Amino acid sequence: MNQPPEAARQTLYPIREVARLTGVNPITLRAWERRYGLLVPHRTDGGHRLYSLQDIERVRSVTQWIARGVPVSKVAGILDRGDVDEPEVVLDDAAFSRYDFWLQRLDQALLQGDPLLLERLYAQLMTEVPLVTALVSILRPLHRRQSASSASAALLDSFLRARLAQRAGHLESGQVTLLLINLQGREAELDLLMVAVLLREIGVNLLVLGEAPDLGTLLPLVEHSAAAALVLFSEQSLERRLLTQSLPRLNQGVACPVAMAGSCCALQEEEFAELGVSRLGEAGQALMDRARQMLAGRFDA
């Protein structure tokens, strides 16, 4: 492994571990590196990225500044000038062990094919672990590391879709409604449901559309539902037609705020900024904070 001398004396982590701990998608981590120079990971001889604990703390600092409304393109300058608070949590190997504890227990339930045990563990997890941590640092990595064709993956996928959909679909009178639309289809449905659950936690009712309808039918739906905001979700970059035609028409055609959620926010930040579309980001605490700010009329980027 080709490392500088100081790297040989510290523990380094692959990108999947960084994503698991911070809740920032690997796609976004790579985009922050390439487009903004926010990260400079070490590299193996094969070109794989490796991150130190200092790198992970930097990722957390980036998400904190983004949550405050600072564009990601400006964060590097802030961090490099030293105008950043100390990280709220100093990371160590024990943090990874706590996550591994849950991952191993859930893995065992899946290998045993025991839905009752899986149900008990899920209920315990959602009670004992903060929601954002449970979703972003435990359940999402658990889902992504399953072999796509395995029975365990099928069991987990079906289980999580049902539980998350139930939680996101809970309705209460007196709460405003957000319309959440999946632009990516079934392949991103679980990530969409995690975003939906986090949005539900800020005290809103959700209408969730698994696929994007035609624009002509969407505009009346937004109006008739009296939606307080329209949130479009994608883990990939939007196609040029959506970005240059549909999204501008939609943003101009509805009275409520229009926001993007998912990895697309980092991948196409400048394009969304030019359109005046809010960017909530990926599933995590920052997304919840930004959604609250948007509904309060204090967030416009």
C-alpha positions as CSV (number, residue, x, y, z in Angstrom):
1,M,0.0,0.0,0.0
2,N,1.4,3.4,-1.0
3,Q,1.0,5.6,2.1
4,P,2.9,8.5,3.5
5,P,4.8,7.7,6.8
6,E,2.1,9.2,9.1
7,A,-0.6,7.0,7.5
8,A,1.3,3.9,8.4
9,R,0.9,4.8,12.1
10,Q,-2.9,5.2,12.1
11,T,-6.0,3.2,11.4
12,L,-7.4,3.8,8.0
13,Y,-11.0,2.9,6.9
14,P,-12.5,2.2,3.5
15,I,-15.2,4.4,2.1
16,R,-18.0,2.1,3.0
17,E,-17.1,2.4,6.7
18,V,-17.0,6.2,6.5
19,A,-20.4,6.2,4.8
20,R,-21.8,3.9,7.5
21,L,-20.5,6.1,10.4
22,T,-21.3,9.5,9.0
23,G,-24.4,8.8,7.0
24,V,-22.9,10.4,3.9
25,N,-23.3,8.3,0.7
26,P,-20.1,7.1,-1.0
27,I,-21.2,8.9,-4.1
28,T,-21.3,12.2,-2.2
29,L,-18.0,11.5,-0.6
30,R,-16.3,11.1,-3.9
31,A,-18.1,14.2,-5.3
32,W,-16.9,16.2,-2.4
33,E,-13.4,15.1,-3.1
34,R,-13.4,15.6,-6.9
35,R,-15.5,18.8,-7.2
36,Y,-14.6,20.7,-4.0
37,G,-11.4,19.2,-2.6
38,L,-13.0,18.7,0.8
39,L,-11.3,15.4,1.3
40,V,-7.9,14.0,0.3
41,P,-8.0,10.3,1.2
42,H,-5.1,7.9,1.2
43,R,-4.9,5.4,-1.7
44,T,-4.0,1.8,-1.8
45,D,-1.8,0.5,-4.6
46,G,-5.1,-0.5,-6.4
47,G,-6.5,3.0,-6.1
48,H,-9.0,2.4,-3.3
49,R,-9.7,5.2,-1.0
50,L,-8.8,5.0,2.7
51,Y,-9.8,7.5,5.3
52,S,-8.3,8.4,8.7
53,L,-10.3,9.3,11.8
54,Q,-9.4,12.9,11.1
55,D,-11.0,12.6,7.7
56,I,-14.1,11.2,9.2
57,E,-14.3,14.1,11.7
58,R,-13.9,16.4,8.7
59,V,-16.9,14.8,7.0
60,R,-19.0,15.4,10.1
61,S,-17.8,19.0,10.2
62,V,-18.9,19.4,6.6
63,T,-22.4,18.1,7.3
64,Q,-22.7,20.4,10.3
65,W,-21.9,23.5,8.2
66,I,-24.3,22.3,5.4
67,A,-27.0,21.9,8.0
68,R,-26.5,25.5,8.9
69,G,-27.2,26.5,5.4
70,V,-23.7,27.0,4.0
71,P,-23.3,25.8,0.4
72,V,-20.9,22.8,0.2
73,S,-18.8,24.8,-2.3
74,K,-18.0,27.3,0.5
75,V,-17.3,24.8,3.3
76,A,-13.7,24.0,2.2
77,G,-12.6,27.6,2.7
78,I,-14.3,27.7,6.1
79,L,-12.6,24.5,7.3
80,D,-9.2,25.5,5.9
81,R,-9.3,28.9,7.7
82,G,-10.0,27.1,10.9
83,D,-13.4,28.7,11.4
84,V,-15.1,25.5,12.5
85,D,-16.3,24.4,15.9
86,E,-14.8,21.3,17.5
87,P,-16.6,18.2,16.3
88,E,-19.5,17.2,18.6
89,V,-18.2,13.6,18.8
90,V,-14.6,12.5,18.8
91,L,-14.5,9.2,16.9
92,D,-12.7,6.1,18.0
93,D,-12.7,2.4,17.2
94,A,-15.3,1.8,19.9
95,A,-17.9,3.7,17.8
96,F,-17.4,1.2,15.0
97,S,-17.8,-1.7,17.5
98,R,-21.1,-0.4,18.7
99,Y,-22.5,-0.4,15.2
100,D,-21.0,-3.8,14.5
101,F,-22.8,-5.2,17.6
102,W,-26.2,-4.4,16.0
103,L,-25.1,-5.4,12.5
104,Q,-24.0,-8.8,13.7
105,R,-27.2,-9.5,15.7
106,L,-29.4,-8.5,12.7
107,D,-27.2,-10.5,10.4
108,Q,-27.7,-13.6,12.6
109,A,-31.4,-13.2,12.6
110,L,-31.4,-13.0,8.8
111,L,-29.2,-16.1,8.5
112,Q,-31.5,-18.0,10.7
113,G,-34.5,-16.8,8.6
114,D,-36.3,-15.9,11.8
115,P,-38.8,-13.0,11.2
116,L,-39.9,-12.9,14.9
117,L,-36.3,-12.5,16.0
118,L,-35.8,-9.8,13.3
119,E,-38.9,-8.0,14.5
120,R,-37.7,-8.0,18.1
121,L,-34.3,-6.8,17.2
122,Y,-35.7,-4.1,15.0
123,A,-38.1,-2.9,17.8
124,Q,-35.2,-2.9,20.2
125,L,-32.9,-1.0,17.8
126,M,-35.6,1.7,17.2
127,T,-36.1,2.1,20.9
128,E,-32.4,2.2,22.1
129,V,-30.7,3.9,19.2
130,P,-31.4,7.5,17.8
131,L,-33.5,7.2,14.7
132,V,-30.9,8.8,12.3
133,T,-28.2,6.5,13.6
134,A,-30.5,3.4,13.3
135,L,-31.4,4.2,9.7
136,V,-28.2,5.7,8.3
137,S,-25.5,3.9,10.2
138,I,-27.1,0.4,10.8
139,L,-30.1,-0.5,8.7
140,R,-28.9,1.1,5.4
141,P,-25.4,-0.5,5.6
142,L,-27.0,-3.8,6.6
143,H,-29.2,-3.7,3.5
144,R,-26.5,-2.7,1.1
145,R,-24.0,-5.4,2.1
146,Q,-26.4,-8.2,1.5
147,S,-25.9,-10.4,-1.6
148,A,-28.6,-9.2,-4.1
149,S,-29.7,-12.8,-4.9
150,S,-29.7,-14.2,-1.4
151,A,-32.7,-15.2,0.7
152,S,-31.4,-13.0,3.5
153,A,-31.5,-10.0,1.2
154,A,-35.0,-10.7,0.1
155,L,-36.2,-11.1,3.7
156,L,-34.5,-7.9,4.9
157,D,-35.7,-5.9,1.9
158,S,-39.3,-7.0,2.4
159,F,-39.2,-6.5,6.1
160,L,-37.7,-3.0,6.0
161,R,-40.0,-1.8,3.2
162,A,-43.1,-2.8,5.2
163,R,-41.9,-1.3,8.5
164,L,-40.6,1.9,7.1
165,A,-43.7,2.4,4.9
166,Q,-45.9,1.9,7.9
167,R,-43.9,4.5,9.9
168,A,-43.8,7.0,7.1
169,G,-47.5,6.6,6.3
170,H,-48.8,7.4,9.8
171,L,-51.1,10.5,9.5
172,E,-52.1,12.9,12.2
173,S,-54.7,15.7,12.0
174,G,-53.5,19.3,12.2
175,Q,-50.1,18.6,10.5
176,V,-49.1,20.0,7.1
177,T,-48.6,17.7,4.2
178,L,-45.4,17.1,2.2
179,L,-45.5,15.5,-1.2
180,L,-42.5,13.2,-1.7
181,I,-41.8,11.8,-5.2
182,N,-39.3,9.2,-6.2
183,L,-37.6,10.2,-9.4
184,Q,-35.5,7.0,-9.5
185,G,-38.0,4.2,-9.3
186,R,-37.9,1.0,-7.3
187,E,-34.2,0.7,-7.2
188,A,-34.0,3.6,-4.8
189,E,-37.3,2.8,-2.9
190,L,-35.7,1.9,0.4
191,D,-33.6,5.0,0.5
192,L,-36.7,7.0,-0.3
193,L,-38.6,5.4,2.6
194,M,-35.7,6.3,4.9
195,V,-36.0,9.9,3.8
196,A,-39.7,9.7,4.3
197,V,-39.4,8.4,7.9
198,L,-37.0,11.2,8.8
199,L,-39.3,13.8,7.3
200,R,-42.3,12.3,9.2
201,E,-40.3,12.8,12.4
202,I,-40.3,16.6,12.0
203,G,-44.1,16.6,12.4
204,V,-45.6,16.5,8.9
205,N,-47.9,14.1,7.0
206,L,-46.5,12.6,3.8
207,L,-47.9,11.7,0.5
208,V,-45.3,9.4,-1.1
209,L,-45.3,8.6,-4.8
210,G,-43.1,5.7,-5.8
211,E,-42.7,6.9,-9.3
212,A,-42.9,10.4,-10.9
213,P,-46.2,11.1,-12.7
214,D,-46.6,13.2,-15.8
215,L,-46.1,16.9,-15.0
216,G,-49.6,17.7,-16.3
217,T,-51.2,15.5,-13.6
218,L,-48.7,16.4,-10.9
219,L,-49.5,20.1,-10.8
220,P,-53.2,19.6,-10.0
221,L,-52.3,17.0,-7.4
222,V,-50.0,19.5,-5.6
223,E,-52.7,22.1,-5.7
224,H,-55.6,19.9,-4.5
225,S,-53.6,18.3,-1.7
226,A,-52.6,21.7,-0.4
227,A,-49.0,20.4,0.0
228,A,-46.8,22.7,2.1
229,A,-43.8,21.5,0.1
230,L,-42.9,19.3,-2.8
231,V,-39.8,17.1,-2.3
232,L,-38.2,15.2,-5.2
233,F,-35.9,12.4,-4.4
234,S,-33.0,10.8,-6.4
235,E,-29.7,9.1,-5.6
236,Q,-28.4,9.8,-9.1
237,S,-27.9,12.9,-11.2
238,L,-31.1,14.1,-12.9
239,E,-31.4,13.6,-16.6
240,R,-30.8,16.8,-18.6
241,R,-34.5,16.9,-19.7
242,L,-35.7,16.9,-16.1
243,L,-33.1,19.4,-15.1
244,T,-33.6,21.9,-17.9
245,Q,-37.3,21.5,-18.7
246,S,-39.5,19.7,-16.1
247,L,-37.9,21.0,-12.9
248,P,-38.0,24.7,-13.9
249,R,-41.7,24.3,-15.1
250,L,-42.6,22.6,-11.9
251,N,-40.8,25.1,-9.7
252,Q,-42.7,27.9,-11.4
253,G,-46.0,26.1,-11.6
254,V,-46.6,25.4,-7.9
255,A,-47.1,27.8,-5.1
256,C,-45.3,25.7,-2.5
257,P,-41.5,25.3,-2.1
258,V,-39.8,22.7,-4.3
259,A,-36.8,20.8,-2.8
260,M,-34.5,18.0,-3.8
261,A,-33.4,15.2,-1.6
262,G,-30.8,12.4,-2.0
263,S,-27.3,12.2,-3.5
264,C,-28.4,14.4,-6.4
265,C,-28.1,17.4,-4.1
266,A,-24.3,17.1,-4.0
267,L,-23.9,15.9,-7.5
268,Q,-25.8,18.8,-9.1
269,E,-25.6,21.5,-6.4
270,E,-24.8,24.3,-8.8
271,E,-27.6,23.5,-11.2
272,F,-30.2,23.4,-8.4
273,A,-28.9,26.6,-6.9
274,E,-29.3,28.4,-10.3
275,L,-32.9,27.1,-10.5
276,G,-33.6,28.3,-6.9
277,V,-34.5,24.8,-5.8
278,S,-33.9,24.0,-2.1
279,R,-31.4,21.1,-1.4
280,L,-32.3,19.0,1.6
281,G,-29.4,16.5,1.0
282,E,-29.2,12.8,1.9
283,A,-30.9,11.0,4.7
284,G,-29.5,12.3,8.0
285,Q,-30.0,14.9,10.7
286,A,-29.1,17.7,8.2
287,L,-32.0,16.8,6.0
288,M,-34.4,17.0,8.9
289,D,-33.0,20.4,10.0
290,R,-33.2,21.8,6.5
291,A,-36.7,20.6,6.0
292,R,-37.8,22.4,9.2
293,Q,-36.1,25.6,8.0
294,M,-37.8,25.3,4.6
295,L,-41.2,24.9,6.1
296,A,-40.5,27.9,8.4
297,G,-39.5,30.0,5.4
298,R,-35.9,30.5,6.5
299,F,-34.2,28.2,4.1
300,D,-33.9,28.9,0.4
301,A,-30.8,27.1,-0.9
